[in-house]
């Protein structure tokens, strides 16, 4: 009993230490040491003297198409089929002041947008949603769904489905008022859908279709969230949380492995869950004014789920967990400090259990973050930090090239004469939302345009969100160059060789008639007029893979508001096709350096990649397909940069040292308290998840030492606390403390076991997560605004809509 009491005292002390350090650690801790980017010069440096191609300014051929009589408030565009040539345009109207809804219009092109045929008759004068009314299947590019708007005379939803890229459409009734549809990632016939049922407050039910929307059946009532299984589950796996609509914490998570024929409860008393790649996260938040929230991850074996508590330096009070990214066997998680808009990024191990500090003072504002995963450069991310960790403080951009192991300022060539404090600050969602730049695009990269990133930003010591110019990097973010003054809407085409930018005059309703283009990765820019009169510009699009040389501008005439497109045919001014001699080898991270400032010659996370790109000064037209864009790889020896700090350690003076905010022996106590016979003692390092290095000078880092769990482990911790605190108590006081602590401990155990479901089926867990891409939270989720998850995916391909006045309404 005495040992039990001592252990309870130690646990109470640990909670006090955590609470005391939680509020101050963000401001006092310095930013991680910045890697010296010695030798980080542009591999293809900008040389204005080489801007002699084309030999003279060329007017790019342009084809204009008018959508006759189409003056709808918005349009949605989607590519169907496997050749990126079939396009659909949905013109939708919003209800006018008399609540009159006008039929939608549908147009189809089979030549990449040069000409459209009117397929409106296939909609039978129906009204399609003006926002996300057209959805494309990720499992079959020939399939799509149009979602109709319920009307008073027919409260159930109508949908139109196509299985042949829009050649034919089938109309069907769902039997319920549809909220959203979730496609199966690999089986096109399978659909999940949520529907709002009548009642007060309204409830949400979950439906399943196994024939691509022809028939539906309800599978769970009073559902909150749902998802198809992770990559580790079977194709028939469904997850869903359900419970009373007013209860935010006592929700139940169930899983079915046979398309909802049978359900297994795997978790009680949870708030939310997330399925993201291989990870299944869940979160539990206690009741009360300042509930403690914990993040759990599931480790599945057969039909059983074991919920492992994610090990972070402290439990989170009233803030939130936000999963930012889960690619390549690791997770980026933002831990938010409630009400401050600032937190920290932690990165996980391959299991998603142990989390180490990656970046302090990370900005998260009203459900938005500047965290951006670069598609054109492996292991590269960009985000924004607060200089002091306080609301309203100055903002700065940071970039990492090794999945959060180190973060650096962005290096701009303009800063070479402005001192070491100068860097580039990229405008992401946070800056754009809070300023007059609303509607300006954020960073842009595409998978096959290796090393290329376009972004709006400014240089200086701090970010000025009201000022923005266009910058480009061709080496994956190591060095940036300013290429255009002011804000633009931009697009990447021809595997990055072709860049197109349209100036945005935010004060003149985007009236434009001229664009700028570059045919050598942004090194040289030329102008071309695309219209004889200025028109309202709404967006610019390239093909989905950014491989072609046709770019389409969207807008409408200021006189009558009729939608128009202008397709710029850049392939007609570049006649010669590229040959093998026109290519050179590009090695990503070629100028990356290790901790000794020695070049790694392109090795990063154990891998060296290379790809063939057209030379900057070559004037030719590519004709590659996706299969022809080959990336060669080789394995590298291990160096220090292949490892990051383990849980309980932080980077200081280029070494992983114990985190002072984590009590001594905390890791040992957590492992041994689970009745383990051994615990793993870390050397402070762990290999970055997904790193494939072998051998090398740093091969001995990240090794575990197994130690025996002794019966006095927790007692020793308590003794250390008392010695460090220099406390001296009389025997009577000690006995009293033991008695009180014993009673409190037993009561706490009973409460926790009853509260968290150890006396029920399933084991506990907890977490927060990223929402499905391109989906907005439903009305039933508004009560959990503090739990809204971050969507860091790119926005859908949808030009901006008109204001009501543009349509004369």
MOWO-V977476 format. One record per backbone hydrogen bond with DSSP energy under -1.0 kcal/mol. CO is the residue of the C=O (numbers start at 1). NH is the residue of the N-H. Records with the same first field share a line. If there is no record, write none. Layout:
BEGIN
CO=NH + NH
END
This chain:
BEGIN
1=5
2=6
3=7
4=8
5=9
6=10
7=11
8=12
9=13
10=14
11=15
12=16
13=17
14=18
15=19
16=20
17=21
18=22
21=25
24=28
25=29
36=38
37=40
39=41
47=50
48=51
50=52
61=569
63=567
65=565
66=68
67=70
70=563
73=802
74=92
76=90
78=88
85=112
86=80
87=109
88=78
89=107
90=76
91=105
92=74
96=99
100=96
105=91
106=119
107=89
108=117
109=87
117=108
119=122
120=123
121=124
123=126
126=104
127=149
133=147
135=145
140=143
141=81
142=165
143=137
144=162
145=135
146=160
147=129
154=151
157=174
158=148
159=172
160=146
161=170
162=144
164=167
170=161
172=159
176=157
177=196
180=194
182=192
187=190
189=212
190=184
191=209
192=182
193=207
194=179
195=205
203=197
204=223
205=195
206=219 + 220
207=193
208=217
209=191
217=208
220=206
222=243
225=241
227=239
230=233
234=237
236=259
237=229
238=256
239=227
240=254
241=224
242=252
244=247
249=251
251=270
252=242
253=266 + 267
254=240
255=264
256=238
264=255
267=253
270=251
272=283
274=281
276=279
277=231
279=276
280=298
281=274
282=296
283=271
284=294
291=318
292=286
293=316
294=284
295=310
296=282
297=308
299=306
301=304
304=301
306=299
308=297
311=355
316=293
320=336
322=334
325=332
331=348
332=324 + 325
333=346
334=322
335=344
337=340
341=364
342=337
343=362
344=335
345=358 + 359
346=333
347=356
353=311
354=349
356=347
359=345
361=386
362=343
365=368
368=365
372=382
376=451
377=380
379=403
380=374
381=400
382=372
383=398
384=363
385=396
390=393
394=387
395=463
396=385
398=383
399=408
400=381
408=399
410=424
411=480
412=415
413=416
415=418
419=422
423=460
425=458
428=432
429=433
430=434
437=440
444=454
446=449
448=450
449=452
451=476
453=473
454=444
455=471
456=427
457=469
458=425
460=423
464=467
469=457
470=483 + 484
471=455
472=481
473=453
480=413
481=472
484=470
487=504
489=502
491=500
493=496 + 498
494=497
497=521
498=493
499=518
500=491
501=516
502=489
504=506
505=508 + 510
508=511
510=537
512=535
513=530 + 531
515=528
516=501
517=526
518=499
520=523
526=517
528=515
535=512
536=556
538=800
539=554
541=552
543=546
546=495
548=494
549=570
551=568
552=541
553=566
554=538 + 539
555=564
556=536
557=561
562=557
563=67
564=555
565=65
566=553
567=63
568=551 + 570
569=572
570=573
576=621
579=582
580=583
582=615
584=613
586=611
587=590
589=592
592=600
594=597
598=594
600=603
604=607
605=692
606=636
607=604
608=634
610=632
611=586
613=584
615=618
621=578
626=629
628=630
632=610
634=608
636=694
638=698
639=642
640=643
642=688
644=686
646=649
648=659
650=657
652=655
655=652
657=650
659=662
663=666
665=669
666=670
667=671
668=672
669=673
671=674
672=675
677=709
679=707
681=705
684=646
686=644
688=691
695=638
696=699
698=701
705=681
707=679
710=713
712=716
713=717
714=718
715=719
716=720
717=721
718=722
719=723
720=724
721=725
722=727
730=734
731=735
732=736
733=737
734=738
735=739
736=740
737=741
738=742
739=743
740=744
741=745
742=746
743=747
744=748
745=749
746=750
747=751
748=752
749=753
750=754
751=755
752=756
753=758
757=760
766=283 + 296
772=775
778=781
779=782
781=784
782=785
784=787
785=788
796=798
797=77
803=806
804=807 + 809
805=808
END
